[in-house]
Every structure is written in structure tokens, then in C-alpha cells.
Amino acid sequence: KSVLQRLTDAASAQPGAAAAVLLSGEPGTGKRLIARLLHASGRRCGRPFLSLDCAAVPSARLESDFFGHDRDGWLRTQDAKPGMVANADGGTVFLDNIGAADLTLQARFFELLALKTVRRIGSLHEQRVDLHIIAASREPLQMLLDGRRLRTELSACLGEPLIVPPLRERG
């Protein structure tokens, strides 16, 4: 499929359908803007669009922020927190710098995409979710895979990356 066709397919993914896209391009090429446009032009446009930079948040906090946690979980908190996944149910989550997330967390991302369920930290119960995941990387996919910074099963779930050309190559 052409890049345009893949973008159109991603934007129009039916709720409940497995929807995942990987954008690859240099910093500053507009990957976040493209993710927002995909969300805004698709069937999920009236639902939440949440963005998370995997390089900007420490791993332990990233897992809690993304998946949420139950009261008295391993974080020893008094309040339960639903997390980004539950808050974005029916919408889109943009994961920038996916290669910066540790491999254990990437396994949970894969599980989310494969099973369409989420389990908060400290919980025994799974919750069904309907999400469109858009991941982005500033490094080429093969470099992430060769450096063992992206799990192969997660890469397979995200599919062939859509390359966002640098600004200097655009008209």
C-alpha cells in the first residue's frame, strides 16, 4: 500500500479494530502534527487525543501514567488512578520516542495492542479498551531493532513505518 493509503486506513479505522501506526522521521519533521491530523480526520475525532513522550518521563512513572494504578499497588498510593489508556478509551494515544521506553514497558504496549485490554499496576483485573496507537521514532526502525531498543513483536504490531521526510526535502 502507498503511504497515503496507509494514512487513510489508519485515520478511518473502525472503533474496535486493531489500529497502530509507526511514524519515523528526524526531530522537528512534524510527527506529532501528523498524529493529530490522523486523529482529527478519522472516525475517532470526537474522542480524546492524548500524547506522551517516552523519553521525557522516567520509566517507573511512565508505566503508572500510561496504564494507571490501583490503590495500595506497588506504588503505595492511597488513590487509584485510571491512567492514559483508560482516559483515551475510544480515542488515540500518541507515543513519541517509542524507542526510549524500556523493553519491559514495550512488552506491555504490545500486550495492549494484541489483547486490547489494560491492567492497572497492582490490579488483578483487566479492562477492555479501544484505542488507536500512533508511535513515533526519530531513528530509523532498523536502527532501533539492531540496537535492541524496540521489541520485534511491538515492531510487527506497528507495521512498516511511515517515513516523514525532513523539512529540507519538502516543497
C-alpha positions as CSV (number, residue, x, y, z in Angstrom):
1,K,0.0,0.0,0.0
2,S,1.1,3.6,-0.6
3,V,1.9,5.8,2.3
4,L,-1.2,7.9,1.6
5,Q,-3.4,4.7,1.6
6,R,-1.9,3.6,4.9
7,L,-2.6,7.0,6.4
8,T,-6.1,6.9,5.2
9,D,-6.6,3.4,6.5
10,A,-5.2,4.4,9.9
11,A,-7.4,7.5,10.1
12,S,-10.6,5.6,9.2
13,A,-10.0,2.6,11.4
14,Q,-13.3,1.5,12.9
15,P,-13.6,1.6,16.7
16,G,-12.7,-1.8,17.9
17,A,-10.3,-2.5,15.1
18,A,-6.7,-3.0,15.8
19,A,-5.2,0.3,14.8
20,A,-1.5,1.1,15.2
21,V,0.9,3.2,13.1
22,L,4.6,4.0,13.4
23,L,5.9,7.3,12.2
24,S,9.6,7.7,11.6
25,G,11.5,10.9,10.9
26,E,14.0,13.4,12.1
27,P,13.2,15.7,15.0
28,G,11.1,18.6,14.0
29,T,9.5,17.0,11.0
30,G,6.0,17.2,12.4
31,K,5.3,13.7,13.6
32,R,3.1,14.9,16.4
33,L,1.2,17.2,14.0
34,I,0.7,14.2,11.6
35,A,-0.6,12.1,14.5
36,R,-3.0,14.9,15.4
37,L,-4.2,15.1,11.8
38,L,-4.7,11.4,11.6
39,H,-6.8,11.5,14.7
40,A,-8.8,14.6,13.6
41,S,-9.5,13.2,10.1
42,G,-10.7,9.8,11.3
43,R,-13.7,8.3,13.0
44,R,-12.2,8.9,16.4
45,C,-12.0,12.6,16.0
46,G,-14.7,13.3,18.7
47,R,-12.8,11.2,21.2
48,P,-9.7,12.0,23.3
49,F,-6.2,12.5,21.7
50,L,-3.5,12.0,24.4
51,S,0.2,12.4,23.8
52,L,3.1,11.0,25.8
53,D,6.9,11.5,25.2
54,C,8.5,8.2,26.3
55,A,11.9,10.0,26.6
56,A,10.6,12.7,28.9
57,V,9.3,10.6,31.7
58,P,11.2,8.1,34.0
59,S,10.3,4.5,33.3
60,A,8.5,3.8,36.6
61,R,6.4,6.9,36.3
62,L,5.7,6.2,32.6
63,E,4.1,2.9,33.3
64,S,1.9,4.4,36.1
65,D,1.0,7.4,33.9
66,F,0.2,5.2,30.9
67,F,-1.5,2.2,32.5
68,G,-2.7,3.6,35.8
69,H,-2.5,2.0,39.2
70,D,-4.8,0.7,41.9
71,R,-5.0,1.9,45.4
72,D,-2.2,0.4,47.5
73,G,-0.4,-1.0,44.5
74,W,3.3,-1.4,44.4
75,L,3.5,2.4,44.3
76,R,1.9,2.5,47.8
77,T,-0.6,5.2,46.9
78,Q,-3.9,5.9,48.6
79,D,-5.7,6.8,45.4
80,A,-6.4,4.8,42.3
81,K,-5.5,6.4,39.0
82,P,-7.1,5.2,35.7
83,G,-4.1,6.1,33.5
84,M,-3.8,7.4,30.0
85,V,-5.1,4.3,28.3
86,A,-8.4,4.3,30.2
87,N,-8.8,8.1,29.7
88,A,-8.2,7.8,26.0
89,D,-10.6,4.8,25.5
90,G,-12.2,5.2,22.1
91,G,-9.6,7.8,21.0
92,T,-6.0,8.0,20.1
93,V,-2.7,7.8,22.1
94,F,0.5,9.2,20.6
95,L,3.7,7.7,21.9
96,D,6.6,9.8,20.9
97,N,10.1,8.4,21.1
98,I,8.9,4.9,21.4
99,G,12.5,3.6,21.4
100,A,13.2,5.4,24.7
101,A,10.6,3.3,26.6
102,D,12.3,0.3,28.3
103,L,11.7,-3.1,26.9
104,T,9.5,-4.3,29.7
105,L,7.2,-1.4,29.2
106,Q,7.2,-2.1,25.4
107,A,6.1,-5.6,26.2
108,R,3.0,-4.1,27.9
109,F,2.4,-1.8,24.9
110,F,2.4,-5.0,22.7
111,E,0.1,-6.7,25.0
112,L,-2.3,-3.8,24.9
113,L,-2.3,-3.8,21.1
114,A,-2.6,-7.6,20.8
115,L,-5.3,-8.2,23.5
116,K,-7.0,-4.7,23.6
117,T,-7.0,-4.9,27.4
118,V,-5.2,-3.0,30.1
119,R,-4.4,-3.9,33.7
120,R,-3.5,-1.2,36.1
121,I,-0.4,-1.6,38.2
122,G,-1.4,-3.5,41.4
123,S,-4.7,-4.8,39.9
124,L,-5.8,-8.3,39.1
125,H,-8.5,-7.2,36.8
126,E,-8.2,-6.4,33.1
127,Q,-10.3,-3.7,31.4
128,R,-11.2,-3.8,27.7
129,V,-10.1,-0.7,25.8
130,D,-10.5,0.6,22.2
131,L,-7.5,2.7,21.1
132,H,-5.7,3.9,18.1
133,I,-2.0,3.9,18.9
134,I,0.4,6.1,16.9
135,A,4.0,5.7,17.8
136,A,6.9,7.8,16.6
137,S,10.6,7.5,16.4
138,R,13.3,9.9,15.4
139,E,15.5,6.9,14.5
140,P,15.0,4.5,11.6
141,L,13.2,1.3,12.5
142,Q,16.1,-0.9,11.6
143,M,18.5,1.1,13.8
144,L,16.1,0.6,16.8
145,L,15.8,-3.1,16.1
146,D,19.5,-3.6,15.6
147,G,20.3,-1.7,18.8
148,R,17.6,-3.8,20.7
149,R,15.8,-0.7,21.7
150,L,12.5,-1.8,20.1
151,R,10.9,-5.2,20.7
152,T,10.4,-7.1,17.4
153,E,6.8,-8.1,18.3
154,L,5.9,-4.5,19.0
155,S,7.5,-3.5,15.7
156,A,5.5,-6.1,13.9
157,C,2.3,-4.9,15.5
158,L,3.1,-1.3,14.5
159,G,3.8,-2.3,10.9
160,E,6.1,-0.8,8.4
161,P,6.9,2.8,9.4
162,L,5.6,5.7,7.6
163,I,8.6,7.9,6.8
164,V,8.1,11.6,7.4
165,P,10.6,13.4,5.2
166,P,12.8,16.1,6.7
167,L,11.7,19.7,6.1
168,R,14.6,20.4,3.8
169,E,13.2,17.8,1.3
170,R,9.7,19.2,1.3
171,G,8.4,21.7,-1.3
